Each structure stands twice: as C-alpha cells, then as structure tokens.
Amino acid sequence: MPYKAEISRSNPTAFMFVIDQSGSMADPVGTTELSRAEFVCDALNRVVINLITRSSKSEGVRDYFQIGAIGYGGSSVGPALSGPLADKTFNPISDFERYPLRIEQRDGMPFPIWFTPQAGGGTPMRKAMRTAAQALAEWCDDYPESFPPTLLHVTDGEPSDGDPEPIVEQLKSLGTDDGEVLILNLHTGQSKSGPIKFPGSEEEVTDGFGKILFRMSSVLPAAIASAARERGYQVNDNARGFFFNVEPVEIVEFFEIGTRASSQAMMLR
C-alpha cells in the first residue's frame, strides 16, 4: 500500500506550500479588517507551529519534516519566506524553530512569525507550478524511500499566464517508492457557486476554473480521508484534496488536514 513509509530523521517527508500573492489577495475578508493574504499567512504560521510541536522531543526538534514555500504574484515567482530560510528551497523543521522572523504575543502567549502578507499584480500560477515541480522532482530524487511530499496550494483567482493543468499532470507523475506527490488545492474567492469541500466527482463542481482545480487535486489517501471524517466531513473513496469557494478562515483546517497524511507513518527516532 502506498503512503505507508515510516517517517524518521533519515527519511523525512516534505510539505511544499504554493501561495497566491496576486493583487486580489489584498481584498478584505467580510466585515473584518484582515485581508485574504493576512489570513493565509496566519494559517501558514499556525501550521508551522503545529509541525514543530509534532517534531519536538526531550532533546529538541527532530527533523521529520522539511518545508518549502513558493509565492506568486505580478509576473514573478519566488520564495514565500524571508531571512535565512529564503536561501534554500526546502528547510528542515528545526530551522523554522531556530529562525522565526519575529515573535509576537497573542493572548499572552508567544506566536512565532515566518510568513508575512504580500499581494500585488497578476496571478502567474502556471509558472509557480512549474517551479514547484522542479523543486519536488529534486526532492524525490534525494529521498526516494521517503513518504511522498505534499503540495498545498492556495489561490483566490484564475491564472494570468495560461493553463497550469498540464504542468500539474506532469507533477503528479513525480513521487517516491512510497507513492506519488500529493496535491491539495484550496480556492477562496467570490464565485457565485456555493462552497465545495472534498468533492468526489467533477460533476459536483459547476465553476469552469473549479473543474480545473478539481482535476489538479489528488485523490485523498486513507490518512487524510480519515482526518477529514474525524472533523465531520462527508468523504467518499474518490474524494479529492480540494476546497472551492470557501472562506479564508477555513484555510487553517485545510492545512491541518493536509499535513496529517504523515501522522500515522511517523517514527520516534
């Protein structure tokens, strides 16, 4: 069975976050004063904290996970991280523990910050997916026996540089001995259709671009499907890792579910 490889310091897994930083991500969310970009960064910071917690042992943080982050906006694609972490495509989770940009106080508790909101220009999604594919191909070559990496993509609109689907089809062919790269997509925006979560067929998606994102998404492996069901989602055997037209506040849960595929495979060594 795929997606069963043990995760350890010698055989880590990876998460690649691909984040829309186009101009529309600056739009405010509902009646709040926060932008979509701010909601996304808050979710990213929270998931990093969660992964650090899951990797923490008595002697410190063990490198079970590596994290990469790509941002795209305007005509450019580049690191979504700043500081020392921007120098490498993937960083071990212990480096995130060492190098936050700053530490804020929230509800009297320290809250590390690695991601800061950015928004401007167009939506070069195709270019971003090509960049992610190149990085993930190299990672899979370096860790052929590892649990496959997971790509988590967040966007609020359609690409401005052409169809990304052919690139993602190539990306889906990448993987390790344990299975193909997992691709999860979340769309948050103003589509006329209602929210859709973990659909099992393309017919459930009425929006044209939504159908493309559906096809770009992986069928959920058992561990992610189980995590989704535990949170009350109706998930069938064909469900894809795809949220469409959801509120930005749901990004946190999407990330939490998407990074749970590895939980059952972790080893404490």
C-alpha positions in Angstrom: 0.0 0.0 0.0 1.3 3.5 -0.8 1.7 6.3 1.7 2.8 4.0 4.4 6.6 4.7 4.6 7.9 5.4 8.1 9.0 9.0 8.6 12.2 9.5 10.5 15.1 11.9 10.6 16.9 9.8 7.9 13.7 9.6 5.8 11.7 12.8 6.3 8.8 14.0 4.3 8.2 17.4 2.8 5.4 20.0 2.5 5.5 22.5 -0.3 3.2 25.5 0.1 2.3 27.4 -3.1 0.7 30.7 -2.3 -1.2 33.2 -4.5 0.2 36.6 -3.7 -1.7 38.5 -6.5 -3.3 41.9 -6.0 -6.8 40.5 -5.1 -5.3 38.8 -2.1 -5.2 42.3 -0.5 -9.0 42.4 -0.5 -10.6 42.5 2.9 -12.5 39.4 4.2 -16.1 40.0 5.1 -16.5 42.6 7.8 -13.0 42.1 9.2 -10.1 44.4 8.6 -7.9 41.5 7.6 -7.0 40.7 4.0 -7.0 37.3 2.4 -3.2 37.4 2.4 -3.2 38.0 6.1 -5.5 35.1 6.7 -3.2 32.8 4.6 -0.1 33.9 6.5 -1.8 33.3 9.8 -2.7 29.8 8.7 0.8 29.1 7.5 2.4 30.3 10.7 0.0 28.1 12.7 0.7 25.0 10.7 4.5 25.5 11.1 3.9 25.8 14.9 1.9 22.6 14.8 4.6 20.8 12.8 7.3 22.0 15.3 5.2 20.7 18.1 4.7 17.3 16.5 8.5 17.1 16.0 9.5 18.1 19.5 11.2 15.6 21.8 13.0 15.9 25.1 16.3 16.7 23.3 14.8 19.2 20.9 13.1 19.4 17.5 13.7 16.3 15.3 13.8 16.8 11.5 10.9 14.6 10.5 9.6 17.4 8.1 11.0 19.7 5.5 9.1 22.8 4.4 9.2 24.7 1.2 7.1 27.8 0.3 6.7 29.5 -3.1 4.8 32.7 -3.6 3.5 34.0 -6.9 2.2 37.5 -7.8 2.7 40.1 -10.5 5.0 38.4 -13.0 7.3 36.8 -10.5 7.6 33.5 -8.6 9.9 33.2 -5.7 10.4 32.2 -2.0 7.4 33.0 0.2 9.8 33.1 3.2 12.3 35.8 4.3 15.5 35.8 6.2 17.8 32.8 6.4 15.0 30.4 5.4 14.7 32.1 1.9 18.1 30.8 0.8 17.0 27.2 0.4 14.1 25.6 -1.4 13.4 23.3 1.5 14.3 23.8 5.1 14.2 21.3 7.9 11.6 21.9 10.6 14.3 22.6 13.2 15.5 25.6 11.2 12.0 27.1 11.5 12.2 26.7 15.2 15.6 28.5 15.2 14.8 31.3 12.7 11.4 33.0 13.1 11.3 36.5 11.7 9.9 37.7 15.0 7.8 36.5 17.9 4.5 38.3 18.6 2.3 37.9 21.7 -1.2 36.6 21.2 -3.5 36.0 24.1 -0.4 36.3 26.4 1.4 33.5 24.5 4.4 33.7 22.2 3.4 33.4 18.5 6.4 33.0 16.0 6.1 34.6 12.6 7.7 33.2 9.5 5.3 34.3 6.8 4.2 37.9 6.2 1.4 39.0 3.8 2.2 40.1 0.3 -0.2 41.0 -2.5 0.2 42.7 -5.9 -0.2 42.3 -9.6 -1.3 39.2 -11.7 -1.5 35.5 -11.0 1.3 33.5 -12.6 0.0 30.2 -11.3 1.4 28.2 -14.3 4.9 29.5 -13.7 4.6 28.7 -9.9 3.5 25.1 -10.6 6.5 24.7 -12.9 8.8 26.0 -10.2 7.2 23.7 -7.6 7.5 20.7 -10.0 11.3 21.3 -10.5 11.8 21.5 -6.7 9.8 18.4 -5.9 11.5 16.4 -8.6 14.8 17.1 -7.0 13.5 16.4 -3.5 12.1 13.0 -4.6 15.4 12.1 -6.2 17.2 12.9 -2.9 14.7 10.9 -0.8 13.5 8.0 -2.9 12.4 5.9 0.1 10.5 8.6 2.0 6.8 9.3 2.4 5.9 11.4 -0.7 5.9 15.1 -0.4 2.6 17.1 -0.2 1.9 20.3 -2.2 -0.7 22.6 -0.7 -1.8 25.4 -3.0 -4.0 28.4 -2.0 -5.4 30.8 -4.6 -8.3 33.2 -4.9 -8.5 33.5 -8.7 -7.7 32.2 -12.1 -4.2 32.2 -13.6 -2.9 35.1 -15.7 -0.2 33.2 -17.5 -2.0 30.2 -19.1 -3.4 26.8 -18.1 -1.5 25.2 -15.2 -3.2 21.8 -15.6 -0.6 20.3 -18.0 2.2 21.2 -15.6 0.3 19.7 -12.7 -0.3 16.5 -14.7 3.5 16.2 -15.0 3.9 17.0 -11.4 1.5 14.2 -10.5 3.9 11.7 -12.1 6.6 12.6 -9.6 7.0 10.6 -6.4 9.0 8.3 -4.3 8.9 4.5 -3.9 6.0 5.0 -1.5 3.7 6.9 -3.9 3.1 9.9 -6.0 3.3 13.5 -4.8 0.1 14.6 -3.1 -1.5 17.8 -4.5 -4.2 19.7 -2.5 -5.8 22.9 -3.7 -7.9 25.5 -1.9 -9.8 28.3 -3.6 -11.1 31.2 -1.6 -12.9 33.8 -3.5 -16.2 35.3 -4.7 -17.6 32.6 -7.1 -21.3 32.5 -7.5 -21.4 28.8 -6.7 -21.5 27.7 -3.0 -18.6 26.2 -1.1 -17.4 22.8 -2.1 -15.2 20.6 0.2 -13.6 17.3 -0.7 -15.8 16.6 -3.8 -15.7 13.0 -5.2 -16.6 13.8 -8.8 -16.1 16.7 -11.2 -19.9 16.9 -11.7 -20.1 18.3 -8.1 -18.1 21.4 -9.3 -20.1 23.8 -11.6 -17.4 26.6 -12.0 -15.2 26.2 -15.0 -11.9 27.0 -13.2 -13.1 25.0 -10.2 -13.2 22.0 -12.5 -9.6 22.6 -13.5 -8.6 22.8 -9.8 -10.5 19.6 -9.1 -8.6 17.7 -11.8 -5.4 19.2 -10.4 -6.1 17.7 -7.0 -5.1 14.2 -5.7 -7.5 11.6 -4.5 -7.2 11.6 -0.7 -5.1 8.8 0.7 -6.6 7.0 3.7 -4.9 9.0 6.4 -6.1 12.4 5.1 -9.6 11.0 4.4 -9.7 9.7 8.0 -8.6 13.1 9.3 -11.3 14.8 7.3 -14.0 12.4 8.6 -12.9 13.0 12.1 -13.7 16.7 11.6 -17.2 15.9 10.3 -16.6 16.0 6.5 -18.5 13.6 4.3 -15.7 12.0 2.4 -16.1 9.1 -0.1 -13.4 6.9 -1.6 -12.9 9.1 -4.6 -12.7 12.4 -2.7 -10.1 14.9 -3.9 -8.0 17.2 -1.8 -9.9 20.2 -2.9 -11.8 23.1 -1.3 -13.6 25.6 -3.6 -15.0 29.0 -2.8 -14.5 28.7 0.9 -14.0 31.4 3.5 -10.3 32.2 4.3 -10.9 31.2 7.9 -11.1 27.6 6.7 -7.5 27.6 5.4 -6.2 26.7 8.9 -8.3 23.5 8.9 -7.4 22.7 5.3 -3.7 22.9 6.2 -4.2 20.8 9.4 -6.0 18.1 7.5 -3.5 18.2 4.6 -0.5 17.7 6.8 -2.0 14.8 8.7 -1.2 12.2 6.0 2.1 11.6 7.6 0.9 11.3 11.2 0.3 7.5 11.2 3.7 7.0 9.5 5.9 8.9 12.0 8.5 7.0 13.9 10.0 8.4 17.1 13.6 8.1 16.1 
